[in-house]
Amino acid sequence: MSNQPPVSGMGKKGILYVGGFELPDKNAAAQRVVANGKLFMELGYSVYYLGIDRTLTERTPVESTKKVFEDFEYYGLKYPSGLAEWIYYLNNITDIIRIANKIDSLEYIIAYNYPAFALAKLGGWCRSRNIRLISDCTEWYDPQGNLAFKMIKGFDTYLRMKVVQPKLDGLIAISGYLYSFYASRMKNVIQVPPLVDIRAEKWTSDCIRSPKEMVLVYAGSPGSGAKDKLDDVLSALAIIKTDTKIRFLLNVVGLTKQQYIDNFGISSFPEILESEVRFKGRLSHTDALNEIKCADYAVFIRDNNLVNTAGFPTKFVEALSCGTPVLANASSNITDYLKDGENGYILDNSTSENLVRTFKFALLQGKDKIQAMKRLIKSNNIFDYRNYNELIRRFLNSVRMEK
């Protein structure tokens, strides 16, 4: 081992988090692992990260990329480009080992959606060092792209989900679906949705403006294959505008109008909504959260496919953590948390008529009702990581006791 372990880890057990997250807050994966890291720190562990750094233009000795964020040490790998770099990333664990060897008293490595071959190799290395390997599983990928990529990625997903992960020491599942899938295949499995540090300033700061209209917000990106059915939202709103006198405004954060058209087609934007829909493009995370805080409702609709069922929408967690009620259909297991009239309303998208009906009902709620929901949401803080301390403590202890 190195004679120069990270200073912050002296005297404490260590956890190393590895995966495709971009710290400090450049993607949803980063939001998740940082919140989990704060939880681990409260339980007495030192937490280190090895993620992706897209600012690196060439492969760099991993030790030289060290940075510090909120008392965490983190290291970055160049984002793979080209076939050779992707093959290296999918199979190699040398950089993980180099960081792991710098950490005194390393007890757990947590691998966030890690490639199957590398994960299997890491499992063997961890067993030889008496280190417990845990998967943080948040996705069941549906590969997109050309045929060769889809075959490679599809095979990797199959191996990771069905062969490699069930053999690990433990698994943290983001959704009810993934929990059910693995609870029958391995012993140490817990369900943990995306979490936040509700005391962080970005959640406690207030909306900096107070709009008078009924304001909706969509914040995110429909993604490859348009996982969020933003076109269905616009279609329903077009009917509501035509058939009622309800005044509303929809702020779309995360994409421009042209990007929307590229995703859904030019015919998917109803001209009648020209003055009601404002595309804001990509904003900083802080500015995006402000748009959510200022809205009466955050809204999204998702298809009920394997990808969405296995995952869990970070935008749902962020909206409630902002104190904003949510309008969404019953995807994944969000109905475990979304309760009609308390923190939002469930949209019935089984038919276009039902979607319009349930959407219209929510829009007809008065501002007083919405403000009451906002107060209730802020008093509950259901996704604050502190609510999960005891669950995680028991989980880690159980994993540690496994032989």
VEXMI-354201 format. One record per residue (C-alpha): residue number from 1; residue in one letter; y negated, z negated, x negated. Coordinates in steps of 0.05 Angstrom, whole numbers, plus 32768, in hexadecimal, padded with zeros to 4 digits. Each point is the difference from the previous one (the first is absolute). Last residue first. Layout:
% residues N
{NUM; "A"; {Y; Z; X}},
...
//
This chain:
% residues 403
{403; "K"; {8127; 7F9F; 816B}},
{402; "E"; {7FCE; 7FF7; 8039}},
{401; "M"; {7FD7; 7FC0; 7FFB}},
{400; "R"; {7FC1; 8025; 7FEB}},
{399; "V"; {8003; 802D; 803D}},
{398; "S"; {8004; 7FC4; 802E}},
{397; "N"; {7FC5; 7FDF; 7FDD}},
{396; "L"; {7FD8; 8040; 8006}},
{395; "F"; {800F; 8005; 804A}},
{394; "R"; {7FF0; 7FB6; 800E}},
{393; "R"; {7FBD; 8006; 7FDE}},
{392; "I"; {7FF2; 8043; 8023}},
{391; "L"; {800B; 7FE2; 8045}},
{390; "E"; {7FD8; 7FC2; 7FEE}},
{389; "N"; {7FC4; 8027; 7FE8}},
{388; "Y"; {7FFF; 8033; 8038}},
{387; "N"; {7FC5; 7FE7; 8029}},
{386; "R"; {7FD7; 7FFD; 7FC0}},
{385; "Y"; {8003; 804C; 7FFC}},
{384; "D"; {7FD0; 8007; 803A}},
{383; "F"; {801E; 8032; 8030}},
{382; "I"; {7FFC; 7FD6; 8040}},
{381; "N"; {7FB7; 7FED; 7FF6}},
{380; "N"; {8001; 7FDB; 8043}},
{379; "S"; {7FB7; 7FEB; 8008}},
{378; "K"; {7FE6; 8045; 7FED}},
{377; "I"; {802C; 8021; 8035}},
{376; "L"; {7FEA; 7FD0; 8036}},
{375; "R"; {7FB6; 800C; 7FF1}},
{374; "K"; {800A; 804B; 8001}},
{373; "M"; {8026; 7FFC; 8042}},
{372; "A"; {7FC6; 7FDA; 801F}},
{371; "Q"; {7FD0; 8034; 7FE5}},
{370; "I"; {8029; 8037; 8021}},
{369; "K"; {8000; 7FDC; 8043}},
{368; "D"; {7FB4; 7FF6; 7FFC}},
{367; "K"; {7FF7; 804A; 7FED}},
{366; "G"; {8022; 8014; 8041}},
{365; "Q"; {8045; 801E; 8005}},
{364; "L"; {7FFC; 8047; 801B}},
{363; "L"; {8013; 801E; 7FBD}},
{362; "A"; {8043; 7FDC; 8001}},
{361; "F"; {8011; 801A; 8046}},
{360; "K"; {7FEC; 8046; 7FEB}},
{359; "F"; {8031; 8000; 7FC6}},
{358; "T"; {8038; 7FE7; 802C}},
{357; "R"; {7FF4; 8037; 8033}},
{356; "V"; {7FF2; 8037; 7FCD}},
{355; "L"; {8041; 7FF0; 7FDB}},
{354; "N"; {8027; 7FFC; 8041}},
{353; "E"; {7FE8; 8045; 8014}},
{352; "S"; {800F; 801E; 7FBB}},
{351; "T"; {8047; 7FE7; 8007}},
{350; "S"; {8029; 7FCB; 7FDA}},
{349; "N"; {7FBF; 7FEE; 7FDC}},
{348; "D"; {7FF9; 7FBB; 801F}},
{347; "L"; {7FC8; 7FDF; 7FD9}},
{346; "I"; {800A; 7FB6; 7FF3}},
{345; "Y"; {7FC1; 7FD8; 8007}},
{344; "G"; {7FD7; 7FD4; 7FD1}},
{343; "N"; {8000; 7FBA; 7FE4}},
{342; "E"; {800A; 7FD4; 803D}},
{341; "G"; {7FFB; 802F; 803B}},
{340; "D"; {8043; 8022; 7FF1}},
{339; "K"; {8024; 7FDF; 7FC6}},
{338; "L"; {8009; 8024; 7FBD}},
{337; "Y"; {8028; 7FD4; 7FD0}},
{336; "D"; {804A; 800B; 800E}},
{335; "T"; {7FE8; 8040; 8022}},
{334; "I"; {7FF1; 8018; 7FB9}},
{333; "N"; {804B; 800A; 7FF4}},
{332; "S"; {7FFF; 8048; 7FE7}},
{331; "S"; {7FD9; 8028; 8034}},
{330; "A"; {7FEC; 7FE6; 8045}},
{329; "N"; {7FC1; 8028; 800C}},
{328; "A"; {7FBD; 7FE8; 7FE7}},
{327; "L"; {7FBD; 7FE4; 8017}},
{326; "V"; {7FEC; 7FC7; 7FD2}},
{325; "P"; {7FCE; 7FC8; 8007}},
{324; "T"; {7FD1; 7FF4; 7FC5}},
{323; "G"; {7FFC; 7FBD; 7FDC}},
{322; "C"; {7FFE; 8021; 7FBB}},
{321; "S"; {8046; 7FE3; 7FF3}},
{320; "L"; {8015; 8020; 8041}},
{319; "A"; {7FE8; 8044; 7FE9}},
{318; "E"; {801D; 7FF8; 7FBA}},
{317; "V"; {8045; 7FEE; 801A}},
{316; "F"; {8002; 803C; 802E}},
{315; "K"; {7FE6; 802E; 7FC9}},
{314; "T"; {8039; 7FE8; 7FD4}},
{313; "P"; {8030; 8021; 8031}},
{312; "F"; {8048; 7FE8; 7FF6}},
{311; "G"; {8037; 802C; 7FE5}},
{310; "A"; {8048; 800A; 8017}},
{309; "T"; {7FEB; 8018; 8045}},
{308; "N"; {7FC9; 802D; 7FE5}},
{307; "V"; {802F; 8024; 7FCF}},
{306; "L"; {803A; 8001; 8030}},
{305; "N"; {7FDA; 8021; 8039}},
{304; "N"; {7FDA; 7FE1; 803A}},
{303; "D"; {7FC1; 802A; 7FF9}},
{302; "R"; {7FC1; 7FD9; 7FF3}},
{301; "I"; {7FC0; 7FF3; 8028}},
{300; "F"; {7FC2; 7FDF; 7FE3}},
{299; "V"; {7FC4; 7FD9; 8019}},
{298; "A"; {7FD2; 7FC9; 7FE6}},
{297; "Y"; {7FD9; 7FE3; 803A}},
{296; "D"; {7FBA; 7FE4; 800D}},
{295; "A"; {7FEA; 801A; 7FBC}},
{294; "C"; {7FD0; 7FDE; 7FD0}},
{293; "K"; {8038; 7FDD; 7FDA}},
{292; "I"; {8025; 8041; 7FF7}},
{291; "E"; {7FC3; 8024; 7FE5}},
{290; "N"; {7FF5; 7FC5; 7FD1}},
{289; "L"; {8048; 8005; 7FE8}},
{288; "A"; {7FF5; 8049; 7FED}},
{287; "D"; {7FC1; 7FED; 7FDA}},
{286; "T"; {8026; 7FCB; 7FD7}},
{285; "H"; {803A; 8030; 7FF3}},
{284; "S"; {7FD0; 8034; 7FE6}},
{283; "L"; {7FF8; 803B; 802F}},
{282; "R"; {8025; 8042; 8008}},
{281; "G"; {7FE4; 802D; 8035}},
{280; "K"; {7FD2; 7FE7; 8037}},
{279; "F"; {8015; 802D; 8039}},
{278; "R"; {7FD9; 7FF0; 803E}},
{277; "V"; {801E; 800D; 8044}},
{276; "E"; {7FD7; 7FF8; 8040}},
{275; "S"; {7FCD; 8037; 7FF7}},
{274; "E"; {8032; 8039; 7FF6}},
{273; "L"; {8031; 7FE2; 8032}},
{272; "I"; {7FFC; 8039; 8032}},
{271; "E"; {8013; 802F; 7FC8}},
{270; "P"; {8047; 7FE4; 8001}},
{269; "F"; {801B; 8000; 7FB9}},
{268; "S"; {804A; 8015; 8001}},
{267; "S"; {7FEF; 804B; 8003}},
{266; "I"; {7FEB; 8000; 7FB7}},
{265; "G"; {8044; 7FE9; 7FE8}},
{264; "F"; {801D; 7FBA; 7FF6}},
{263; "N"; {7FFE; 7FF2; 7FB6}},
{262; "D"; {7FCE; 8034; 7FE8}},
{261; "I"; {7FD5; 7FF2; 803D}},
{260; "Y"; {7FFE; 7FB6; 7FEE}},
{259; "Q"; {7FF0; 8011; 7FB8}},
{258; "Q"; {7FC6; 802B; 8019}},
{257; "K"; {7FE7; 7FC7; 802B}},
{256; "T"; {8000; 7FD3; 7FC4}},
{255; "L"; {8034; 7FCB; 7FF1}},
{254; "G"; {8006; 7FB6; 7FF3}},
{253; "V"; {7FD7; 7FE1; 8037}},
{252; "V"; {7FFB; 801F; 8045}},
{251; "N"; {7FCC; 7FDE; 802B}},
{250; "L"; {800D; 8009; 804B}},
{249; "L"; {7FC6; 7FF4; 8030}},
{248; "F"; {8005; 7FEE; 8049}},
{247; "R"; {7FDD; 8005; 8043}},
{246; "I"; {802E; 7FFB; 803C}},
{245; "K"; {7FE6; 802C; 8039}},
{244; "T"; {8045; 801A; 8012}},
{243; "D"; {802A; 803F; 8008}},
{242; "T"; {7FE5; 802D; 7FC9}},
{241; "K"; {7FF4; 7FC9; 7FCD}},
{240; "I"; {8044; 7FE2; 800E}},
{239; "I"; {8021; 8044; 7FF8}},
{238; "A"; {7FDF; 800B; 7FBD}},
{237; "L"; {8013; 7FBA; 7FEB}},
{236; "A"; {8049; 800E; 800D}},
{235; "S"; {7FFE; 8040; 7FD7}},
{234; "L"; {7FDC; 7FDD; 7FC8}},
{233; "V"; {8034; 7FC8; 7FFB}},
{232; "D"; {8038; 8033; 8002}},
{231; "D"; {7FE0; 8026; 7FC7}},
{230; "L"; {7FFE; 7FC0; 7FD8}},
{229; "K"; {804B; 7FFD; 8002}},
{228; "D"; {800A; 7FD7; 7FC1}},
{227; "K"; {803C; 8017; 7FD7}},
{226; "A"; {7FDE; 8043; 7FF7}},
{225; "G"; {8039; 8021; 7FD9}},
{224; "S"; {7FE2; 7FEA; 7FBF}},
{223; "G"; {7FCC; 7FCB; 800E}},
{222; "P"; {7FD8; 7FF2; 8040}},
{221; "S"; {7FCE; 7FDC; 7FD2}},
{220; "G"; {7FE1; 7FBE; 800E}},
{219; "A"; {7FCC; 7FE0; 802D}},
{218; "Y"; {7FFB; 8013; 8049}},
{217; "V"; {7FC7; 7FDC; 8021}},
{216; "L"; {7FEA; 7FF7; 8049}},
{215; "V"; {7FBB; 7FEB; 8017}},
{214; "M"; {7FEE; 7FF2; 8048}},
{213; "E"; {7FB5; 800A; 7FF7}},
{212; "K"; {7FCE; 7FCA; 7FEF}},
{211; "P"; {800A; 8000; 7FB4}},
{210; "S"; {7FF5; 7FBF; 7FDA}},
{209; "R"; {7FF5; 800C; 7FB6}},
{208; "I"; {8013; 7FDC; 7FC0}},
{207; "C"; {8043; 7FE8; 8019}},
{206; "D"; {800E; 7FBC; 7FE3}},
{205; "S"; {801D; 7FEB; 7FBE}},
{204; "T"; {803F; 7FD5; 8004}},
{203; "W"; {8033; 8038; 7FF5}},
{202; "K"; {7FE0; 8022; 7FC3}},
{201; "E"; {7FEC; 7FBB; 7FE6}},
{200; "A"; {8047; 7FE9; 7FF5}},
{199; "R"; {8015; 7FC5; 802B}},
{198; "I"; {8030; 802A; 8029}},
{197; "D"; {8029; 8010; 7FC3}},
{196; "V"; {8029; 8038; 801E}},
{195; "L"; {8048; 800F; 8012}},
{194; "P"; {8028; 803E; 800E}},
{193; "P"; {803E; 7FEB; 8029}},
{192; "V"; {8034; 7FD2; 7FE1}},
{191; "Q"; {8048; 8002; 8018}},
{190; "I"; {8033; 7FDB; 7FD5}},
{189; "V"; {8042; 8013; 7FE1}},
{188; "N"; {802D; 7FD7; 7FD1}},
{187; "K"; {8048; 800D; 8015}},
{186; "M"; {800E; 804A; 7FFE}},
{185; "R"; {8019; 8038; 802E}},
{184; "S"; {7FF7; 7FE3; 8047}},
{183; "A"; {7FBA; 7FE7; 7FF1}},
{182; "Y"; {7FF0; 8043; 7FE0}},
{181; "F"; {7FF9; 802D; 803D}},
{180; "S"; {7FE5; 7FC8; 802D}},
{179; "Y"; {7FC9; 7FF0; 7FCE}},
{178; "L"; {7FF0; 804A; 7FF8}},
{177; "Y"; {7FF7; 8009; 804B}},
{176; "G"; {7FD9; 7FBF; 8008}},
{175; "S"; {7FCE; 8018; 7FCD}},
{174; "I"; {7FE5; 7FF2; 7FBA}},
{173; "A"; {8042; 7FEC; 7FE3}},
{172; "I"; {8003; 7FD2; 7FC3}},
{171; "L"; {8043; 8007; 7FDE}},
{170; "G"; {802C; 7FD4; 7FD5}},
{169; "D"; {802F; 7FFD; 7FC5}},
{168; "L"; {800D; 804B; 7FFF}},
{167; "K"; {8040; 8022; 8016}},
{166; "P"; {7FE5; 8015; 8044}},
{165; "Q"; {7FC7; 8023; 7FDC}},
{164; "V"; {802B; 8030; 7FD7}},
{163; "V"; {802D; 8022; 8033}},
{162; "K"; {7FE1; 800B; 8044}},
{161; "M"; {7FB4; 7FFF; 7FF7}},
{160; "R"; {7FFB; 8013; 7FB6}},
{159; "L"; {8038; 8033; 7FFF}},
{158; "Y"; {7FEA; 8022; 8040}},
{157; "T"; {7FB7; 8001; 7FEA}},
{156; "D"; {8012; 801E; 7FBC}},
{155; "F"; {802A; 8036; 8023}},
{154; "G"; {7FC6; 8011; 802E}},
{153; "K"; {7FD0; 8002; 7FC6}},
{152; "I"; {802B; 8031; 7FD9}},
{151; "M"; {8010; 802B; 803D}},
{150; "K"; {7FB8; 8000; 801A}},
{149; "F"; {7FE6; 8011; 7FBB}},
{148; "A"; {802F; 803C; 7FFA}},
{147; "L"; {7FF0; 8018; 8047}},
{146; "N"; {7FB5; 7FFF; 7FF8}},
{145; "G"; {7FD5; 7FC8; 801B}},
{144; "Q"; {800D; 7FC3; 802C}},
{143; "P"; {8033; 7FC9; 7FF9}},
{142; "D"; {8008; 7FD1; 803C}},
{141; "Y"; {7FFB; 7FBC; 7FDE}},
{140; "W"; {801A; 7FC0; 801D}},
{139; "E"; {7FC7; 7FD3; 7FED}},
{138; "T"; {7FEC; 7FB7; 7FF4}},
{137; "C"; {8037; 7FE3; 7FD4}},
{136; "D"; {7FEB; 7FCA; 7FCF}},
{135; "S"; {8040; 7FFD; 7FD8}},
{134; "I"; {8015; 7FC2; 7FDA}},
{133; "L"; {801F; 7FFA; 7FBA}},
{132; "R"; {8012; 7FBB; 7FE6}},
{131; "I"; {7FFD; 7FF6; 7FB5}},
{130; "N"; {803E; 7FE4; 7FDD}},
{129; "R"; {7FF3; 802E; 7FC4}},
{128; "S"; {803F; 802B; 8006}},
{127; "R"; {7FF8; 8001; 804B}},
{126; "C"; {7FB8; 8019; 7FF9}},
{125; "W"; {8015; 803A; 7FD3}},
{124; "G"; {8036; 8016; 8032}},
{123; "G"; {7FD0; 7FFD; 803A}},
{122; "L"; {7FCC; 8026; 7FD9}},
{121; "K"; {8031; 8039; 7FF6}},
{120; "A"; {800D; 8002; 804B}},
{119; "L"; {7FB6; 7FFF; 800F}},
{118; "A"; {7FF3; 8039; 7FCE}},
{117; "F"; {8036; 8029; 8022}},
{116; "A"; {7FE7; 7FEF; 8047}},
{115; "P"; {7FB5; 8009; 7FF9}},
{114; "Y"; {7FD9; 7FC1; 8010}},
{113; "N"; {7FE5; 7FF0; 8045}},
{112; "Y"; {7FDB; 7FC3; 7FE3}},
{111; "A"; {802D; 7FDE; 7FCC}},
{110; "I"; {7FF9; 7FB5; 7FFB}},
{109; "I"; {8016; 7FE3; 7FBD}},
{108; "Y"; {8010; 7FB6; 8003}},
{107; "E"; {8008; 7FC6; 7FCF}},
{106; "L"; {7FD7; 8012; 7FC3}},
{105; "S"; {7FFA; 7FC0; 7FD7}},
{104; "D"; {7FD0; 801D; 7FCD}},
{103; "I"; {7FE7; 8046; 8010}},
{102; "K"; {7FF8; 8032; 7FC7}},
{101; "N"; {8049; 8017; 8005}},
{100; "A"; {7FF3; 8014; 8048}},
{99; "I"; {7FC7; 802D; 7FEA}},
{98; "R"; {802C; 8027; 7FCF}},
{97; "I"; {803A; 8000; 8031}},
{96; "I"; {7FD6; 8020; 8036}},
{95; "D"; {7FE8; 8035; 7FCF}},
{94; "T"; {8047; 8012; 7FEB}},
{93; "I"; {8019; 8006; 8049}},
{92; "N"; {800C; 804B; 8001}},
{91; "N"; {8023; 8029; 8036}},
{90; "L"; {7FCF; 8016; 8036}},
{89; "Y"; {7FC3; 7FFB; 7FD2}},
{88; "Y"; {8020; 802A; 7FC9}},
{87; "I"; {8017; 8035; 8032}},
{86; "W"; {7FB9; 8001; 801D}},
{85; "E"; {7FE2; 8008; 7FBB}},
{84; "A"; {802D; 803B; 7FF0}},
{83; "L"; {7FF5; 8022; 8043}},
{82; "G"; {7FB4; 8001; 7FFD}},
{81; "S"; {7FCE; 7FC9; 800D}},
{80; "P"; {8013; 7FB7; 8001}},
{79; "Y"; {7FC8; 7FCD; 800C}},
{78; "K"; {7FF3; 7FE0; 7FBD}},
{77; "L"; {8019; 7FB8; 7FFE}},
{76; "G"; {7FD5; 7FC3; 800B}},
{75; "Y"; {8001; 7FB7; 7FEE}},
{74; "Y"; {7FE9; 7FC3; 8027}},
{73; "E"; {7FEE; 7FB9; 7FF0}},
{72; "F"; {7FED; 7FD8; 803E}},
{71; "D"; {7FC8; 7FCD; 8001}},
{70; "E"; {7FD9; 8026; 8036}},
{69; "F"; {8008; 8042; 7FD9}},
{68; "V"; {800F; 8003; 7FB5}},
{67; "K"; {800F; 803F; 7FD8}},
{66; "K"; {8036; 8013; 7FCE}},
{65; "T"; {8007; 804B; 7FF1}},
{64; "S"; {800F; 7FF5; 7FB6}},
{63; "E"; {8044; 7FE0; 800F}},
{62; "V"; {8017; 8040; 8022}},
{61; "P"; {7FF9; 802B; 7FC3}},
{60; "T"; {7FDD; 803D; 801D}},
{59; "R"; {801B; 803F; 8021}},
{58; "E"; {7FC7; 802F; 800B}},
{57; "T"; {7FC7; 8009; 8032}},
{56; "L"; {7FFC; 7FB8; 8017}},
{55; "T"; {7FCF; 7FFA; 803A}},
{54; "R"; {803A; 8005; 8032}},
{53; "D"; {8019; 7FBB; 7FEC}},
{52; "I"; {8043; 7FEE; 8020}},
{51; "G"; {801D; 7FBA; 8002}},
{50; "L"; {801A; 7FC8; 7FD4}},
{49; "Y"; {7FEA; 7FBD; 801C}},
{48; "Y"; {8003; 7FB8; 7FE9}},
{47; "V"; {8005; 7FBF; 8028}},
{46; "S"; {8002; 7FB9; 7FE5}},
{45; "Y"; {8026; 7FD5; 8031}},
{44; "G"; {7FED; 7FBD; 8020}},
{43; "L"; {800C; 800D; 804A}},
{42; "E"; {7FB5; 800F; 8008}},
{41; "M"; {800A; 8036; 7FCB}},
{40; "F"; {8038; 801F; 8029}},
{39; "L"; {7FD3; 8005; 803D}},
{38; "K"; {7FC8; 801F; 7FD7}},
{37; "G"; {8032; 8033; 7FE7}},
{36; "N"; {8016; 8011; 8047}},
{35; "A"; {7FB7; 800F; 8011}},
{34; "V"; {7FFA; 802A; 7FC0}},
{33; "V"; {8042; 8025; 800F}},
{32; "R"; {7FEB; 8014; 8046}},
{31; "Q"; {7FB9; 8017; 7FF1}},
{30; "A"; {801A; 8028; 7FC5}},
{29; "A"; {8033; 8023; 802B}},
{28; "A"; {7FC9; 8013; 8031}},
{27; "N"; {7FDC; 8027; 7FC9}},
{26; "K"; {7FC7; 7FF9; 7FCF}},
{25; "D"; {7FF7; 7FB5; 8003}},
{24; "P"; {8007; 7FE1; 7FBA}},
{23; "L"; {802E; 8020; 7FF0}},
{22; "E"; {8024; 8040; 800E}},
{21; "F"; {8046; 7FF3; 801B}},
{20; "G"; {803C; 802B; 7FEC}},
{19; "G"; {802D; 7FC7; 7FEB}},
{18; "V"; {800B; 7FC1; 7FD7}},
{17; "Y"; {7FF2; 7FB7; 8010}},
{16; "L"; {8011; 7FCF; 7FC8}},
{15; "I"; {8009; 7FB7; 8013}},
{14; "G"; {7FFB; 7FC8; 7FCE}},
{13; "K"; {8011; 7FB6; 7FFE}},
{12; "K"; {7FC7; 7FD6; 7FE6}},
{11; "G"; {7FEF; 7FDC; 7FBF}},
{10; "M"; {7FD9; 8039; 7FE1}},
{9; "G"; {7FF8; 803A; 8030}},
{8; "S"; {7FB4; 8007; 7FFD}},
{7; "V"; {8003; 8008; 7FB4}},
{6; "P"; {802A; 803F; 8004}},
{5; "P"; {8038; 7FF9; 7FCD}},
{4; "Q"; {7FEF; 800C; 7FB7}},
{3; "N"; {803E; 7FF3; 7FD5}},
{2; "S"; {8022; 803B; 8022}},
{1; "M"; {8048; 7FF7; 8014}},
//
